[in-house]
Amino acid sequence: MLFDLRPKKSRKDLFDREWELEELERASGRYPLILLLGIRRIGKTSVAWCFLEGKRGFLVDMRGVVRRADLYERVARGLEESLSKMRKFLKGIRGVKIAGAEVEIRWRGTDSLSLSGLLTELNKLGEFVVVLDEIQHLRQPLMSEVRDMIAYTYDNLDNVTLILTGSEIGMLRRFLRLEDPSSPLYGRYAYEVEVKRFAREQSKEFLVRGFREMGMEPPMEEVEKAVEFFDGIVGWLVMFGKSYAEGKGDFEAIAEMAIGMAVTELMKLDPREKLVLKAIARGARSWSQVRKLIEEKEGAVIAKSSLSRTIKRLERLSLIENYEFLDPVYEKAALRL
């Protein structure tokens, strides 16, 4: 179903991502490291899952991973998700235990197994694809450990392709440090595939087809308003379609729900970042305009160097680019901070 809120895992359920899948197909096996990029709610995880369909490999959800125990628990869950095609390859690997539909990885003590060790064993058995989803928020010491694992895989495991996804594109690049001489990944090449927003007609077709799957023909003016407001971002379109079909309101009510969700996310930013976003949402289109608007409207003064760092961080978070919001919902939300 197109309006399923969960990531799509089969190509038959994925709408119009042929180009992205073809790019991944072309790059897989040729490049050891692929970056699957795109803003929040654009559908990267769905593309990654559907690319894995029919391939030997698994996806690891890296969101919220803090400790080494978290990392290996997520790897085990990723293997469980793909156990139907991974079971025979995991049997006999020291440190991996399979009991029914559950996978256990012993990462400490006797017969322990590192993530690099697991990939080394799989590399002996043929070609595999491993997706590390939303990896950019790792902190030390896991950050260095995973970066070392990526470098080891890149240099030594010819049969393993790593795909890293990230909605905060600048943060992902900063995590990898491909241009930092002190990084183990210095000088390595990462092939990039961008998951793009739908064009206007694609968005319209997506909503119409999704509603028809649910036996509905909503007023076209509601569809047109959603297409205009959500600007081709598939996650918002899915939320609109699902909410409308379940009778949770018209376009205006659902748009308010989306803005409320975005406000909740933006509230996690620090006060300076909120001031900058609010200034840009009010129309500031340059560094000097941002500073002036903050001083005039908020009665606050931000040091020049601090303001520059804040703007760069918001760009790394993929919230803004060239003093414009990448998602119109977050622009509306910023006005309410």
Wavefront OBJ file of the C-alpha trace (Angstrom):
o trace
v 0.000 0.000 0.000
v 1.375 3.404 -0.975
v 0.031 4.993 2.219
v 1.709 2.498 4.538
v 3.635 4.601 7.066
v 6.393 1.996 7.364
v 9.308 1.834 4.893
v 8.519 -0.139 1.757
v 10.431 -3.409 1.478
v 9.280 -4.665 -1.925
v 9.664 -2.970 -5.285
v 6.029 -3.693 -6.108
v 5.052 -1.332 -3.274
v 7.538 1.405 -4.196
v 6.370 4.320 -6.301
v 8.569 5.732 -9.067
v 12.114 5.194 -7.779
v 13.462 3.434 -10.851
v 16.312 5.906 -11.338
v 17.587 5.571 -7.775
v 17.408 1.765 -7.890
v 19.183 1.671 -11.244
v 21.928 3.925 -9.882
v 22.424 1.663 -6.882
v 22.450 -1.378 -9.145
v 25.070 0.197 -11.373
v 27.269 1.254 -8.464
v 26.985 -1.906 -6.346
v 30.003 -4.120 -6.819
v 31.903 -1.364 -8.619
v 32.237 0.945 -5.637
v 32.873 -0.354 -2.104
v 31.231 2.679 -0.485
v 27.946 4.254 -1.603
v 26.163 7.173 0.045
v 22.368 7.210 -0.328
v 21.445 10.812 0.413
v 18.296 12.863 0.758
v 16.420 15.107 3.165
v 14.148 13.828 5.942
v 11.075 11.860 4.858
v 12.210 11.622 1.239
v 12.159 7.799 1.235
v 15.800 6.719 1.535
v 15.100 3.757 3.800
v 12.408 2.471 1.440
v 14.795 2.720 -1.506
v 17.501 0.894 0.465
v 15.155 -1.913 1.543
v 13.801 -2.374 -1.968
v 17.310 -2.464 -3.397
v 18.136 -5.268 -0.960
v 15.164 -7.284 -2.195
v 16.558 -10.362 -3.917
v 20.115 -9.570 -2.870
v 22.268 -11.109 -0.175
v 22.585 -8.511 2.516
v 20.902 -6.722 5.396
v 20.075 -3.275 6.775
v 21.150 -1.932 10.171
v 19.108 0.905 11.697
v 21.759 3.095 13.361
v 19.371 5.639 14.899
v 19.812 5.881 18.649
v 22.893 3.660 18.778
v 25.001 4.832 21.722
v 26.845 1.844 23.167
v 28.639 -1.063 21.553
v 25.881 -3.319 22.895
v 23.348 -1.189 20.970
v 25.345 -1.605 17.784
v 25.499 -5.380 17.930
v 21.844 -5.614 18.957
v 20.933 -3.588 15.848
v 23.144 -5.777 13.644
v 21.407 -8.857 15.052
v 17.981 -7.282 14.376
v 19.055 -6.440 10.837
v 20.123 -10.042 10.242
v 16.800 -11.267 11.634
v 14.928 -9.055 9.171
v 16.790 -10.755 6.311
v 17.122 -14.187 7.866
v 15.245 -15.964 5.086
v 18.119 -15.233 2.707
v 20.971 -14.954 5.235
v 20.452 -18.050 7.407
v 22.609 -20.441 5.388
v 25.475 -17.934 5.234
v 25.445 -17.276 8.978
v 25.550 -20.916 9.985
v 28.981 -21.887 11.200
v 30.243 -18.348 11.744
v 31.875 -18.190 15.162
v 30.075 -15.788 17.496
v 26.728 -16.001 15.664
v 23.903 -18.064 17.112
v 20.588 -18.660 15.345
v 17.618 -19.887 17.337
v 14.436 -20.044 15.269
v 13.845 -16.532 13.951
v 16.288 -14.891 16.367
v 19.945 -14.036 15.869
v 22.424 -13.494 18.676
v 25.897 -12.023 18.193
v 28.490 -12.568 20.899
v 30.574 -9.399 20.801
v 32.529 -9.879 24.025
v 34.254 -12.810 25.739
v 34.912 -16.291 24.407
v 34.065 -16.814 20.722
v 33.285 -13.108 20.330
v 32.844 -11.532 16.911
v 33.502 -7.978 15.776
v 31.484 -6.322 13.022
v 34.581 -6.362 10.810
v 34.967 -10.052 11.598
v 31.373 -10.761 10.560
v 31.840 -8.945 7.264
v 35.139 -10.768 6.695
v 33.385 -14.122 7.056
v 30.583 -13.076 4.719
v 33.106 -11.771 2.195
v 34.437 -15.332 1.828
v 31.007 -16.538 0.717
v 30.320 -14.169 -2.172
v 28.861 -10.720 -2.789
v 26.912 -8.983 -0.021
v 25.337 -5.551 0.459
v 25.222 -4.007 3.940
v 23.170 -0.853 4.552
v 23.956 1.323 7.576
v 20.875 3.533 7.880
v 21.217 7.056 9.374
v 24.756 6.556 10.616
v 25.754 10.191 11.100
v 24.883 10.580 14.791
v 27.319 8.056 16.240
v 29.477 9.365 19.057
v 32.873 8.335 20.389
v 34.178 5.729 20.844
v 31.744 4.018 18.457
v 32.323 6.686 15.820
v 35.991 5.751 15.450
v 35.265 2.034 15.644
v 32.674 2.137 12.858
v 34.813 4.438 10.729
v 37.695 1.961 11.095
v 35.346 -0.863 10.092
v 34.277 1.043 6.973
v 37.912 1.673 6.026
v 38.797 -2.006 6.603
v 35.876 -3.136 4.447
v 36.777 -0.652 1.716
v 40.394 -1.796 1.570
v 40.094 -5.543 2.132
v 36.642 -6.975 1.425
v 36.098 -6.990 -2.321
v 32.739 -8.762 -2.099
v 31.094 -6.409 0.409
v 29.393 -3.180 -0.670
v 28.557 -0.710 2.099
v 25.650 1.687 1.591
v 25.395 4.526 4.131
v 22.216 6.575 4.279
v 21.872 10.016 5.789
v 19.203 12.714 5.929
v 21.640 15.167 7.521
v 23.988 15.127 4.587
v 26.627 17.472 5.934
v 26.752 15.532 9.190
v 27.275 12.281 7.292
v 30.158 13.739 5.302
v 31.622 15.160 8.502
v 31.352 11.720 10.117
v 33.259 10.057 7.259
v 35.991 12.736 7.052
v 37.020 11.659 3.561
v 39.147 14.789 3.171
v 40.757 14.697 6.626
v 44.344 13.297 6.537
v 43.884 11.961 10.078
v 40.840 9.892 9.106
v 41.219 6.200 8.158
v 38.923 7.008 5.223
v 41.073 9.854 3.927
v 41.293 9.822 0.155
v 38.645 7.137 -0.322
v 35.922 7.692 -2.890
v 32.238 7.438 -2.015
v 29.735 7.146 -4.863
v 26.690 9.302 -4.140
v 23.073 8.602 -5.061
v 20.527 11.277 -4.172
v 16.890 10.389 -3.508
v 15.023 13.330 -4.960
v 11.628 14.824 -4.211
v 8.758 13.993 -6.551
v 7.887 16.409 -9.320
v 4.444 17.965 -9.123
v 2.775 15.462 -11.453
v 4.464 12.548 -9.676
v 3.117 13.772 -6.341
v -0.367 14.072 -7.784
v -0.234 10.596 -9.320
v 1.109 9.165 -6.061
v -1.804 10.562 -4.051
v -4.469 9.620 -6.597
v -3.155 6.066 -6.884
v -2.826 5.740 -3.108
v -6.400 6.866 -2.541
v -7.676 4.482 -5.203
v -5.894 1.622 -3.434
v -8.058 2.511 -0.436
v -11.234 2.742 -2.524
v -11.446 6.538 -2.347
v -11.758 9.451 -4.769
v -11.029 12.559 -2.664
v -11.791 16.056 -3.991
v -9.041 17.070 -6.405
v -8.754 20.476 -4.754
v -7.598 18.713 -1.565
v -5.050 16.726 -3.568
v -3.817 19.865 -5.320
v -3.353 21.702 -2.016
v -1.363 18.800 -0.586
v 0.803 18.583 -3.703
v 1.551 22.298 -3.486
v 2.240 22.391 0.248
v 4.284 19.216 0.768
v 6.513 19.898 -2.270
v 7.202 16.331 -3.398
v 8.399 14.990 -0.024
v 6.976 11.493 -0.001
v 6.852 11.045 3.778
v 4.539 14.032 4.144
v 2.427 12.880 1.194
v 2.017 9.471 2.829
v 1.016 11.090 6.121
v -1.513 13.288 4.344
v -3.015 10.399 2.381
v -3.208 8.073 5.386
v -4.660 10.738 7.679
v -7.217 11.918 5.139
v -8.313 8.357 4.355
v -8.784 7.663 8.068
v -10.972 10.741 8.490
v -8.545 12.757 10.594
v -9.370 16.010 8.866
v -9.122 17.997 5.651
v -5.938 19.416 4.158
v -5.719 22.321 6.622
v -6.040 20.060 9.669
v -3.472 17.576 8.381
v -1.052 20.358 7.418
v -1.321 21.597 11.016
v -0.467 18.103 12.240
v 2.633 18.051 10.042
v 3.750 21.484 11.199
v 3.269 20.405 14.807
v 5.496 17.376 14.220
v 8.160 19.612 12.694
v 7.943 22.075 15.594
v 8.558 19.207 18.022
v 11.697 18.237 16.105
v 12.991 21.810 15.857
v 12.492 22.357 19.577
v 15.431 19.992 20.123
v 17.787 22.568 18.589
v 19.676 25.035 20.744
v 18.327 28.602 21.206
v 20.772 30.153 18.735
v 19.839 27.683 15.997
v 16.152 28.401 16.553
v 16.742 32.162 16.217
v 18.576 31.681 12.919
v 15.872 29.386 11.496
v 13.168 31.838 12.513
v 14.998 34.704 10.813
v 15.348 32.716 7.589
v 11.673 31.721 7.764
v 10.869 35.444 8.037
v 12.702 36.119 4.789
v 16.377 36.706 5.616
v 18.392 35.618 2.581
v 21.957 36.483 3.577
v 24.262 36.379 6.587
v 23.825 40.099 7.233
v 20.034 39.917 6.898
v 19.890 37.049 9.379
v 21.951 38.981 11.921
v 19.954 42.186 11.430
v 16.591 40.423 11.724
v 17.608 38.638 14.928
v 18.733 41.930 16.445
v 15.599 43.817 15.381
v 12.924 41.195 16.054
v 14.397 39.259 18.959
v 16.545 41.906 20.637
v 19.479 39.464 20.616
v 23.054 39.851 19.420
v 24.973 36.853 18.064
v 28.725 37.115 17.616
v 29.838 36.974 13.977
v 31.846 33.781 14.330
v 29.068 32.107 16.306
v 26.461 33.039 13.714
v 28.586 31.615 10.907
v 29.073 28.337 12.787
v 25.348 28.106 13.477
v 24.416 28.608 9.828
v 26.931 25.960 8.751
v 25.559 23.505 11.282
v 21.980 24.048 10.077
v 23.199 23.388 6.539
v 24.923 20.190 7.694
v 21.626 19.141 9.276
v 20.006 19.598 5.823
v 17.449 22.034 7.186
v 18.550 24.955 5.008
v 20.650 25.584 1.927
v 21.606 29.026 0.606
v 19.347 30.599 3.252
v 16.269 28.680 2.100
v 14.450 25.802 3.761
v 14.696 22.422 2.068
v 11.288 21.434 3.431
v 8.391 23.946 3.458
v 6.834 22.270 6.503
v 9.914 23.116 8.570
v 9.763 26.692 7.292
v 6.232 27.042 8.628
v 7.304 25.353 11.869
v 10.259 27.723 12.337
v 7.905 30.699 12.434
v 6.338 29.224 15.588
v 9.562 28.747 17.536
l 1 2 3 4 5 6 7 8 9 10 11 12 13 14 15 16 17 18 19 20 21 22 23 24 25 26 27 28 29 30 31 32 33 34 35 36 37 38 39 40 41 42 43 44 45 46 47 48 49 50 51 52 53 54 55 56 57 58 59 60 61 62 63 64 65 66 67 68 69 70 71 72 73 74 75 76 77 78 79 80 81 82 83 84 85 86 87 88 89 90 91 92 93 94 95 96 97 98 99 100 101 102 103 104 105 106 107 108 109 110 111 112 113 114 115 116 117 118 119 120 121 122 123 124 125 126 127 128 129 130 131 132 133 134 135 136 137 138 139 140 141 142 143 144 145 146 147 148 149 150 151 152 153 154 155 156 157 158 159 160 161 162 163 164 165 166 167 168 169 170 171 172 173 174 175 176 177 178 179 180 181 182 183 184 185 186 187 188 189 190 191 192 193 194 195 196 197 198 199 200 201 202 203 204 205 206 207 208 209 210 211 212 213 214 215 216 217 218 219 220 221 222 223 224 225 226 227 228 229 230 231 232 233 234 235 236 237 238 239 240 241 242 243 244 245 246 247 248 249 250 251 252 253 254 255 256 257 258 259 260 261 262 263 264 265 266 267 268 269 270 271 272 273 274 275 276 277 278 279 280 281 282 283 284 285 286 287 288 289 290 291 292 293 294 295 296 297 298 299 300 301 302 303 304 305 306 307 308 309 310 311 312 313 314 315 316 317 318 319 320 321 322 323 324 325 326 327 328 329 330 331 332 333 334 335 336 337
